[in-house]
Amino acid sequence: MGLYDFTFYDLINRNAACYGSSDAWFEVDTDQMISFQEVKKLTDRLACGLQNAGVKHGDRLAVLGKNSLEYFLLYGAAAALGAIVLPVNWRLSEDEVSYILDDGAPTILFADEEFEAISKKPAGKIDTVKGQYNLKLAGGGGLTGFDTLLENDGHFTSVPVTSDDGLVIIHTAAVAGKPRGALLSHANLLCANLQWNWRCRIGREDVHLSMLPLFHVAGLFMAAASFHVGALNVNMSKFDAKAAVALIAERNVSLLFDFSPILANIMDEQAETGADISSLQAVIGLDSPENIEKFQALHGGTFYCMYGQTETSCVATFGKYSDRPGSAGLVIPMAQVRLFDDDDREVPQGEVGEIVMQGPMVFKGYWNLDEDNAATFRSGWHHTGDLGRFDEDGYLFYAGRKPEKELIKPGGENVYPAEVEKVILEHPAVAQTVVFGVPDPKWKEGIKAVCVAVPDQSLSASDLIAFVGDRIARYKKPQYVQFVESLPENEDGSPDRAKVKELYGGEQG
């Protein structure tokens, strides 16, 4: 660490000194409460164990598991050594896991016992992998125990780590058929913490329900932001509405991050049980106006809307829903956000343009993708691929994706049509397909595939959905499939996506 640097590990040290024996982390699955001092001690022992195992500055540590204290500690230990965490979405298929591991080339892989089989095979094919460990302290299975890395006094050799060093590689949705690893730094994470905490007024008295996956930028950054100010993280390994409502009532949870249908499920469960969830006063994220207004009327809580992506450290604009319903809020304090046309010229206020950004929240770039980085960072701005417009008061209104970067967001996950289309076209009975997002009552946005079948071939919608779900993560499979005789085409013979969406989009029955 240099004179002007501050890392995530430095934050752990700072919080141990400032908050000491105060509660930092409650692990629901084990009914275990951990203080800030204990987080520091466990982090040091884990860092020492990893260093003894050969982990060096810049090495990647892959993680395939559900939320846990051990998962969070790995971020701290990696930060201490200058290593980079490579979280893997546990919903992915074996082929998708294999691609991410091959791309990130980790030195060590951690996996929950239930994901051991899906991780061992691809990891065994990667020359860089020198060790595989169970992610849980009390875990079993055939992997080396996590506890073996803690059998030391915690005195590791200090490593120079800067604020600008990479901390985590989060693979985003596959814009061109393959996911891209977005490299985020210590400074990205810590700056994001300050944005969340300033705008939401998060303090030591708060309790955050940490139930979004720690492989997701929102899950990781909200847990880190709460930890930053000395708040308590109540950690669920996986979201469950019944358990969440009970935890909100028992632990006085005051804030959480929401992707549809999380909030709706919580309110439905509360209505059924009558549990007191009045402590929940702040919800951040994306949801329908109906659910937002229902929540705000329930106990007078505040719903915060936002726009962001992994590449902007989760957030670029932010605001109370009630300040400007339908908007994504105002630009955060430490960012410049503009709207550009196709020639990278700023568009007039009120017109739609591509959202571009500058500032310390912008990620370091895509892992091993120099050409993509050159295109993304052209003109000295990060080009998000998203469209928006500013109103006269500076509120941003989201207006979709650029056609070449069309994106579907079912329940907060990112799905690119090109990836789903690629898999659908592997089916011998499908000649053409166009995949796009449609309004969905449960997930806010659903995935629909409009397909042309090969002549004399028969294929049911359910069979095609199962075919896709067997090959890529199941959250990427279409919820809706419609077979048609032909697709409207452009002059070059390619499907006219805009026309297909016009003909077959809209609310699904």
N, C-alpha and C positions, 0 to 999 in steps of 0.2 A: 504493500500500500504506500502510495506517495503522499506528499504533504497535502495535496488537494483532492485525494481520492476518498471515496466512501463506497463500500460494497455491501452486499446482502449479509455477508458474514460480520462485517463491522456493525450492522444493525443488530444482529443477534447479541454481540458483545455489549453494545450500548443498552439494549433492553434488559439484559441480565443485571447490569449496574443500576439502571433506573427503576426497574419494576421488581427485581429480586424474586421474592417468594410469591408474588401475585400470580393468579391463574392465567396461563397462556393458552393452553390447549386441552380440551376435554375429548377423549377418545370414546365415542359411544359404544363401539363394539366390545371394548374391554373394560368399560366403566372406570377409566383411568384419567386422573387430572394431573397435568404437568405444569410446573411453574416456569417462568422465564429463565431462572437460574438452571433448572433441570434441562431445558432446551439447549442452553449453552453447553452444559456438561456432556450431554449425549451427542451434540454436534461435534464437539472436540474429539470425543472417543471414536466417532464414526470417521471423521477426517483422518485421524491417526491410523485407524484400521485400513482405510482406503489407500493411504500413502504407503503403508507397509505392504499392501497388495500390488504396489507399482503404479498407482494412479498419479499422473503428472499434469502440469498446467496444460490446458487445451484438450485433454482427453475427454471423450464423451462417456456418460453413464446412462445407459438405456434403462427405462423403467416401464414395466407392463403390469399394472396393478390398479386396484381401486384405492380411493382416498384412505390414508392412514397417517399416523404420526411418523412412521418410518419414511414414508414418501416425502413428507415435509422436511424431515431431518436431512434427507439426501440433498435437497436444494441448499441447505446451509453448509453441509460438509463439502459439496462441490464448490460452493462459493469460497470456502476457506482455502481450497487447493488450486483455484483457478480452473477447475474442470467445468464441463458443460453438461447439463442434464438433457437427456434425449427422451422425453416422455412419449409413450406410444398409446394411442387410443385402444382400449381393450375391446372395443366393439368391432375392430377390424378383422378381416379374414386373414388366414395364414399367409397368403400371397402379399397382401397389403402390409402386414407386419414385416415380412421378409424384405420388401422394398425399402421401408423406412430404416430398418437396421443396416441394410447394405449401403444406403445413402449416408447415414450418420456415422457408420464405422465405429461403434462403441468399443471401449476397452473392457467394460464390465456390464453385465445385464442383470437386473433385478426383476423378479416376477413373482406374483402371487401363485400359490400352489395350483389354483384352478386354471391359470394360464401357462403353466409349466410346459405342457405338451406343445402348445402353439408357438412358444418362444424357443424351445431347445433346438428344434429342427433347423430353422433359419439361422439361429445364432451359431450353430455348429459349422455352418458353411462360410462364416465370415472370419477371415484370418486375424482381424484385430481383437476379437473377443478372447480375453485371457481368463475370465472367470465368470461364473453364473451363481447368483445367490437368491435364496428365498427372500421375499420382501418383508415378511412379518417376523417379529421377534419370536413369536410362539408358533411359527409356521412349520409345516412338515414337508413331505415330498422328497424328491431326489436331489434337490439343489442344496448347495452349502448353506448352512444356517446364517441368517443375518446377524445373530448374536456373536458369531465368531469375529466379526469386525469391531465389536465393542469391548473385546477382552484386552484392554490396555489402559494406560493411565491418562490418555488424552493429550499427551505432550507430542504434538507433531511438529515437523520442521516448517517454519513460516515460509510462505511463498509470496513473492510480489504479485499482487492482483490489483488491477486498476478498475475504475468505474466503467471504463469503456470496454472492458473484456466481456466476452460472451458468457451468459449464465444459462440460457436455455434455448434449445432449438425446437420449435413447435411446427409440425408439418401441417400446412393449410390444405384446403380442399384442392382437388386435382383440376386446375384450370384447363390443362391440355391433355388430360388423361393420366397424369402422374402428379402426386402431391409435391409441394415445394417446402423445404425446411426454412422457416423464418427464424433468423438468429436475433435474439433479444439480449441486451446487455444488463449489467447491474444498474446502470444509470437509467435505462428504460423502466425497469421495475420500480426503482425507488422514486423516480419522478412521477410515475403513475400513482404510487401510493399517496403522494402529496396532493395530487389532483382529486382523488376519491375523498380523502379525508377532509380537505378544505371544503369541497362542495357539499358533501353529505354531513358535515360536522360530526364525523366519527371520533369518539373519544374513549378514554379508559373505561368508562362505565358501560360501554356497548358490548353486546354479545352477538357475534356473527355466526349464522348457521352455514357452515362450510359443507355444502353438499354437491356443488358443481364439480366435475372431475378436475383433479389437479394436473391433468394433461391438457386442459383447456385454458386459454389465456384468462378468461373471466374467473374461473375457479381458482387458479393460482394467484392472480393479482388481487382478488378480493380477500383471500386468506392472508396474503402478505400485507395488504393495506391495513387490515384489522390488527394484525400482529404489530405493525409499525408503531401504532399509537398506544399499545398496551391493552387493547381490547382482548376479549376471550374468543377464541375460535372453538365452536362446538362442531366436531367433525363427524359426519356420516360417511360411511364407506360408499353408499349409493343412496340416491333419493328415494324415499318412500313416504307418501303423503301422511299415512297414519302415524308413523314414527316422527315425522317432522312436526306435526301439530302437537304431539305429546312433548317433544323437546322444546318447542316454542313456549309452551305453557310452563313446563318444569324449570327451564333454564333462563327464562325471561329474555329470549332471543329478541333482539331489537332491529336487526337488518339481515337481508339476504339478497342474492342476485337471482333474477327470474328470467327464464325462457319459457314461453308457452309450451306445455300446459301446467307448469309447476304451481303458479299462484292459484289458478282455477282449482286444481286438485286440493290445495291446502284449504281454500275457502269452502269447498264442498265438504271436506272432512270435518272442518270446524262446525259447519252448519249441522252435520249429522250428530256430532258428539257434544256440542255445546261447550267445548274447551275454551278457556280464556286465553286468547292470543293477542290481547290488547297491547302487550309489550312490543309487538312487531310494528314499528313506526316508520321504517324506511325500507322500501323495495326498489331495487335498481334493475333496469333491463329493458326487455321488449315484450309487449303483450298487446292485446286488443283494447280499444277504448272501453268496452263493456266491463272487462275484468279489472282494468285500472280504476275506473270510477266506482265499481263495487267495493274494491279494497279500500279506497280512500273514504268511502261512506261508512265502512264497517267500524273503524275506531279512530278516524281522523288522521290516519297515517299519510305519508307522502310517497308518491311514486315518482322516481327519477327516470326520465327518458335520456337516451344517448345515441350517438353514432360512433362507431369505431370498428376496428378489425385487429387481428393479431399483429399486423405490421405497424399499427399505430399504438402499440402497447395497450390495446383494448379500447381506448377512448380518444375522441378528437373533439366532440361537442357533447354538452351535458346540460341538463336543466330539469326543473320540476315540470311534470306533465301539466299541472294546473296553470303554469305561467303562459304556455302557448300550446294548447292541445293539438296533437298531430305533428308537432315538430320534434326534432332531435336535440333541441336546446341550443345554447350559445357556445362559441368556440372556447375551449378551456384556456386558463390563464397562460400556460406555457406552450403555445402553439400558434402558428399561422395557418389558416385554412382558406383556400381560395377555390374558385370554380373556373376551370379552363375549357376552351373548345378544343377541337381536334388538332388545331395548330398551336396549342399551348398558349393561347391568348385568353386573358381573363374576360369572362362574359359579364354583361351588365347585370346589376341587381334585379332580381326577379326572374332571370332566365336560367334554364337548366344547363349545367356544365359538369365536367368530371371533377370530383372532389380531390384536391391535392393538398399536401401538408408539408410543413417544415417545422423543426423544433426537436427538443430532446426526447420526445416520445417516439420518433420515427425509428424503426428497427434498423439493424446493421446491414441487412441484406439477406438474400436467399442463399442457402448453403450450396456452394459449388456451382452457382448458376450466374456466371459473369454477364452473359448476354441479357438474361432476364433483369439483372440488377441495373444494367445500363439503360434498359428501356423504362424500368420502373422509376429510376431516379433522374431521368432526363430533365434538362432545364433547371436542375438544382431543387426539384420538388419530388416528393413521393407521390406517384400517381396511383390512386386506390383502385381504379376501375369502376368505382361507384359514381352515380349521378345524384346531383342535388340542386337545390335552389335556395337562396337566401331571401327572406322577406325584408321589408324596410327597416326592421328593428334588429336585424342580424341573426334571426333564428334560422337554423338549417332545416329544410324539409327534404327527406330522402326521396329520390325519384328513380330508384332501381339501379341496375347494372348496365354498363356499356354492352352492346350486343356481343362483342367478342369475348366478354368476360361474364356472361350471364351466370347468375348464382341463385341457388334455391336454398332456403334456410328453414328446414323442418325442425322445430323445437330447439333452435339455437345452434344446430350443427350446420356446417357448410357443405353443400353438395353441388358440384359442377355438372351440368347436363352432359358435357362431352364424356365424362367418365362413365356415366350410366349408359349412355348411347353405345359406347364402345363394347360394353358387356352384353347389352341386348342384341347387338349385331353379331355376336358370337353364336347366337342361337340359329341353327340351320333353317328354321321356318320363318325368320324375319328378314325381309328384303330392305326395308327402310324404317327409320324411326326418328322422331323428334321428341325430346324430353324437355319439360319446362315446369315452372312452379304454378300452382293454382291455389286459390283461397281454400283453407281447410279449417273446419270448426274446432278441431282438437290441437293441431300443431301450428296453427296460424298460416303456414304455407305447406302445401303438400306437393308430392312429386307425381307428375302425370306423364305417361308415355303414349304417344299416338303412333301406331305402327301399321305398316303395310306388310301383309303376309306373303310369303313365296307362293306362287300359283300351285294349287293342288296340295297345299300343306295346311294342316289344321293345328291350331294352338289356342289354348284358353288363356284368359287373363291371369287366372290363379297360377297356372303352370309357369307362365313367363315371370311372374313376380317371384315365385319360388326359385326359378333358375337364376335370377339376378341375386337374390338373397343368399344363395349358396356360394357366390363367387366374390362378392365384395361385402363390406359392412352392411348389416341388415337395415340400418337407418337410411341407406342410400337406395334401397329398392323402391320402385314405384308403389304408391298406394292406389293409383288409378291407371288402368290400361284401356285404350280404345283402339280397335282395329278399323281401318278404313281402306277403301279400294285404292286410293292414290293420295299423294300429298301435293299441295301446290308447290311449284318450283320456281326458282330464279332463272335468269337467262342462261346461266352456266350449268343448269341441270340440278343444282343442289336444292334441298328443301327450303322453301320460303318460311323461315321460322316465325316471322312476324304474322304472316297470314295463317299459319297453323295455330298459333296462339289465339288469334282473333276468332277462328272458327271453332276451336275445341277447348278454349280456356273458360274461365268463370267458375263460379261455385259448383262443386261437384255434388251429385246426388248420393 
